[in-house]
Amino acid sequence: MKRLLALIVVSMFMMGTLTACNTMAGAGKDVEKVGEKVQDKAEDCKDAKC
């Protein structure tokens, strides 16, 4: 019974960890897109188009 409980706890921890990884990967992609937009705008302003 203790072994089953330990497996359940470890499984729940692993599911939470994997979910967090996917969330951080998604957030990283969002931040990357925002960074690209900022770079594009900076390039436009550098060329005196702003």
N, CA, C and O of each residue as an XYZ file, in Angstrom:
200
protein
N       0.820     -1.197      0.000
C       0.000      0.000      0.000
C       0.865      1.263      0.000
O       0.553      2.229     -0.697
N       1.948      1.258      0.779
C       2.849      2.409      0.807
C       3.495      2.610     -0.557
O       3.714      3.739     -0.994
N       3.793      1.513     -1.213
C       4.424      1.601     -2.537
C       3.473      2.240     -3.548
O       3.884      3.069     -4.359
N       2.214      1.852     -3.494
C       1.208      2.415     -4.393
C       1.045      3.911     -4.136
O       0.973      4.703     -5.076
N       0.987      4.287     -2.880
C       0.859      5.696     -2.530
C       2.070      6.491     -3.016
O       1.923      7.603     -3.523
N       3.251      5.928     -2.862
C       4.468      6.592     -3.330
C       4.446      6.756     -4.847
O       4.846      7.802     -5.358
N       3.989      5.744     -5.568
C       3.906      5.830     -7.028
C       2.904      6.904     -7.464
O       3.141      7.630     -8.430
N       1.800      6.993     -6.751
C       0.795      8.010     -7.076
C       1.362      9.408     -6.853
O       1.177     10.299     -7.683
N       2.049      9.595     -5.738
C       2.636     10.907     -5.432
C       3.680     11.281     -6.478
O       3.697     12.416     -6.955
N       4.544     10.349     -6.836
C       5.577     10.614     -7.844
C       4.933     10.905     -9.195
O       5.384     11.799     -9.912
N       3.893     10.170     -9.550
C       3.200     10.396    -10.828
C       2.591     11.793    -10.883
O       2.683     12.476    -11.903
N       1.966     12.215     -9.781
C       1.364     13.545     -9.741
C       2.432     14.628     -9.856
O       2.228     15.635    -10.535
N       3.561     14.425     -9.199
C       4.661     15.384     -9.271
C       5.183     15.485    -10.703
O       5.435     16.583    -11.200
N       5.344     14.342    -11.362
C       5.853     14.339    -12.738
C       4.872     15.016    -13.689
O       5.293     15.745    -14.587
N       3.574     14.789    -13.508
C       2.582     15.434    -14.369
C       2.636     16.946    -14.189
O       2.543     17.693    -15.164
N       2.785     17.396    -12.954
C       2.893     18.832    -12.705
C       4.136     19.424    -13.323
O       4.107     20.532    -13.858
N       5.235     18.683    -13.250
C       6.497     19.153    -13.832
C       6.393     19.251    -15.342
O       6.834     20.240    -15.929
N       5.821     18.250    -15.976
C       5.692     18.267    -17.435
C       4.752     19.368    -17.892
O       4.993     19.997    -18.922
N       3.701     19.605    -17.155
C       2.777     20.686    -17.492
C       3.480     22.031    -17.399
O       3.286     22.900    -18.249
N       4.291     22.199    -16.371
C       5.021     23.450    -16.197
C       5.991     23.668    -17.352
O       6.161     24.798    -17.810
N       6.625     22.606    -17.827
C       7.558     22.730    -18.957
C       6.824     23.220    -20.199
O       7.317     24.099    -20.905
N       5.651     22.656    -20.468
C       4.872     23.082    -21.632
C       4.422     24.525    -21.488
O       4.417     25.279    -22.460
N       4.044     24.908    -20.282
C       3.615     26.281    -20.047
C       4.770     27.246    -20.274
O       4.590     28.286    -20.907
N       5.932     26.920    -19.773
C       7.099     27.795    -19.938
C       7.522     27.856    -21.406
O       7.954     28.906    -21.883
N       7.401     26.746    -22.118
C       7.746     26.759    -23.544
C       6.799     27.690    -24.301
O       7.230     28.445    -25.173
N       5.528     27.635    -23.971
C       4.547     28.521    -24.607
C       4.810     29.977    -24.269
O       4.714     30.851    -25.130
N       5.138     30.231    -23.020
C       5.439     31.606    -22.608
C       6.691     32.102    -23.319
O       6.759     33.265    -23.716
N       7.662     31.248    -23.479
C       8.891     31.626    -24.182
C       8.619     32.010    -25.618
O       9.205     32.963    -26.134
N       7.733     31.274    -26.267
C       7.375     31.602    -27.654
C       6.665     32.953    -27.722
O       6.908     33.744    -28.634
N       5.785     33.213    -26.752
C       5.086     34.504    -26.724
C       6.069     35.652    -26.531
O       5.981     36.672    -27.213
N       6.996     35.485    -25.610
C       7.993     36.529    -25.358
C       8.864     36.734    -26.592
O       9.235     37.862    -26.916
N       9.183     35.657    -27.268
C      10.001     35.762    -28.485
C       9.276     36.568    -29.553
O       9.890     37.401    -30.220
N       7.970     36.330    -29.725
C       7.204     37.081    -30.722
C       7.150     38.564    -30.382
O       7.261     39.414    -31.266
N       6.980     38.874    -29.101
C       6.961     40.282    -28.676
C       8.323     40.918    -28.961
O       8.397     42.051    -29.437
N       9.394     40.185    -28.669
C      10.738     40.695    -28.937
C      10.956     40.978    -30.416
O      11.589     41.970    -30.778
N      10.430     40.108    -31.267
C      10.569     40.328    -32.714
C       9.830     41.589    -33.139
O      10.331     42.352    -33.965
N       8.640     41.818    -32.581
C       7.881     43.030    -32.917
C       8.630     44.282    -32.463
O       8.664     45.280    -33.183
N       9.224     44.233    -31.285
C       9.992     45.374    -30.783
C      11.191     45.631    -31.685
O      11.503     46.781    -31.993
N      11.859     44.570    -32.105
C      13.004     44.734    -33.009
C      12.574     45.352    -34.330
O      13.250     46.237    -34.855
N      11.455     44.887    -34.867
C      10.966     45.433    -36.128
C      10.660     46.921    -35.996
O      11.012     47.716    -36.868
N      10.010     47.286    -34.909
C       9.672     48.709    -34.692
C      10.938     49.541    -34.506
O      11.019     50.667    -34.997
N      11.918     48.996    -33.802
C      13.179     49.719    -33.608
C      13.888     49.924    -34.933
O      14.461     50.986    -35.173
N      13.855     48.936    -35.783
C      14.470     49.071    -37.115
C      13.741     50.125    -37.923
O      14.377     50.919    -38.617
N      12.409     50.150    -37.847
C      11.643     51.165    -38.567
C      11.993     52.567    -38.072
O      12.152     53.488    -38.873
N      12.111     52.730    -36.761
C      12.451     54.038    -36.194
C      13.872     54.436    -36.526
O      14.177     55.615    -36.710
N      14.730     53.445    -36.600
C      16.137     53.719    -36.957
C      16.218     54.264    -38.383
O      17.065     55.102    -38.691
N      15.337     53.782    -39.235
C      15.302     54.235    -40.620
C      14.422     55.477    -40.782
O      14.096     55.864    -41.904
N      14.038     56.104    -39.660
C      13.228     57.336    -39.615
C      11.864     57.156    -40.239
O      11.372     58.041    -40.939
N      11.242     55.995    -39.984
C       9.889     55.750    -40.488
C       8.862     55.766    -39.363
O       7.710     55.398    -39.588
N       9.244     56.181    -38.164
C       8.267     56.093    -37.075
C       7.496     57.360    -36.848
O       6.644     57.414    -35.960
